Amino acid sequence: MDDLRYIEPPAALTGILPDTEALAFGMASEPRTGALLRTLAASKPGGRLLELGTGTGIATAWLLAGMDASSTLISVDVDERVQSVAHRSLGHDPRLRLINEDGVTFLRRQAPQTFDLVFADAMPGKYEALDEALSVVKNGGFYIVDDMLPQPNWPEGHAAKVPRLMDRLVNQKEFQLIPLCWATGIVVAVKTAA
Ligand SMILES: C[S@@+](CC[C@H](N)C(=O)[O-])C[C@H]1O[C@@H](n2cnc3c(N)ncnc32)[C@H](O)[C@@H]1O
């Protein structure tokens, strides 16, 4: 099966991709990751979704494409310059709230068990404030990370952090987890009521 042949990217990417390239933003989510996010978002009608690390809005667009009309998505990034691309292409969507803030500061303000899906695509929620990110996931909700396989843009010393994060994730008693050596390396974890 040629998986990419069966994946139709959201129309909004037509506007986002040229701006992403113009900014030389090299951390964009790839189509397989986006397609998985879109599918998981579709499993949460009326859901409340969170993305940490908007970038230029590529995964944001995939998530919105999977969400129904009554779902909402908050996407947080510290970098106003890259997030402005998402504002331009997706800002008209009433389901989306783009927040320009540090992800840890944002997470610390959230009540536990308030999101149906958290895509942690920044240091906050993944390598920083992991407990806070896991705590905001509702029972039955998803916690998702990508870039768990070696990436060319990893800074010096980053590779050592990945197995430590995996150890922490597999030891979360409340989560059922599947590590996928696919796309950039993805972990999907579902919070259980245990
Ligand atoms: C991997 S990129 C996100 C890619 C994006 N989700 C996509 O699908 O293309 C990581 C993003 O995290 C943002 N970031 C870095 N430090 C952050 C922080 N402390 N709080 C929030 N966002 C941060 C960066 O500005 C960058 O846009």
Ligand as a Chemical Component Dictionary entry (heavy atoms), coordinates in Angstrom:
data_LIG
# 
_chem_comp.id                   LIG 
_chem_comp.type                 NON-POLYMER 
_chem_comp.pdbx_formal_charge   0 
_chem_comp.three_letter_code    LIG 
# 
loop_
_chem_comp_atom.comp_id 
_chem_comp_atom.atom_id 
_chem_comp_atom.alt_atom_id 
_chem_comp_atom.type_symbol 
_chem_comp_atom.charge 
_chem_comp_atom.model_Cartn_x 
_chem_comp_atom.model_Cartn_y 
_chem_comp_atom.model_Cartn_z 
_chem_comp_atom.pdbx_ordinal 
LIG C1  C1  C 0  7.887 21.465 15.617 1  
LIG S1  S1  S 1  7.412 23.129 15.476 2  
LIG C2  C2  C 0  5.658 23.049 15.340 3  
LIG C3  C3  C 0  5.223 22.574 13.994 4  
LIG C4  C4  C 0  3.755 22.665 13.745 5  
LIG N1  N1  N 0  2.958 22.026 14.772 6  
LIG C5  C5  C 0  3.430 22.034 12.399 7  
LIG O1  O1  O 0  2.575 21.166 12.329 8  
LIG O2  O2  O -1 4.040 22.372 11.394 9  
LIG C6  C6  C 0  7.636 23.705 17.113 10 
LIG C7  C7  C 0  7.054 25.078 17.394 11 
LIG O3  O3  O 0  7.150 25.276 18.819 12 
LIG C8  C8  C 0  7.320 26.652 19.044 13 
LIG N2  N2  N 0  7.866 26.838 20.382 14 
LIG C9  C9  C 0  9.159 26.768 20.782 15 
LIG N3  N3  N 0  9.258 27.012 22.097 16 
LIG C10 C10 C 0  7.991 27.210 22.535 17 
LIG C11 C11 C 0  7.436 27.512 23.796 18 
LIG N4  N4  N 0  8.199 27.625 24.883 19 
LIG N5  N5  N 0  6.099 27.666 23.900 20 
LIG C12 C12 C 0  5.303 27.556 22.796 21 
LIG N6  N6  N 0  5.786 27.282 21.576 22 
LIG C13 C13 C 0  7.097 27.117 21.435 23 
LIG C14 C14 C 0  8.247 27.105 17.930 24 
LIG O4  O4  O 0  8.093 28.492 17.700 25 
LIG C15 C15 C 0  7.765 26.246 16.762 26 
LIG O5  O5  O 0  6.876 26.964 15.961 27 
# 
loop_
_chem_comp_bond.comp_id 
_chem_comp_bond.atom_id_1 
_chem_comp_bond.atom_id_2 
_chem_comp_bond.value_order 
_chem_comp_bond.pdbx_ordinal 
LIG C1  S1  SING 1  
LIG S1  C2  SING 2  
LIG S1  C6  SING 3  
LIG C2  C3  SING 4  
LIG C3  C4  SING 5  
LIG C4  N1  SING 6  
LIG C4  C5  SING 7  
LIG C5  O1  DOUB 8  
LIG C5  O2  SING 9  
LIG C6  C7  SING 10 
LIG C7  O3  SING 11 
LIG C7  C15 SING 12 
LIG O3  C8  SING 13 
LIG C8  N2  SING 14 
LIG C8  C14 SING 15 
LIG N2  C9  SING 16 
LIG N2  C13 SING 17 
LIG C9  N3  DOUB 18 
LIG N3  C10 SING 19 
LIG C10 C11 SING 20 
LIG C10 C13 DOUB 21 
LIG C11 N4  SING 22 
LIG C11 N5  DOUB 23 
LIG N5  C12 SING 24 
LIG C12 N6  DOUB 25 
LIG N6  C13 SING 26 
LIG C14 O4  SING 27 
LIG C14 C15 SING 28 
LIG C15 O5  SING 29 
# 
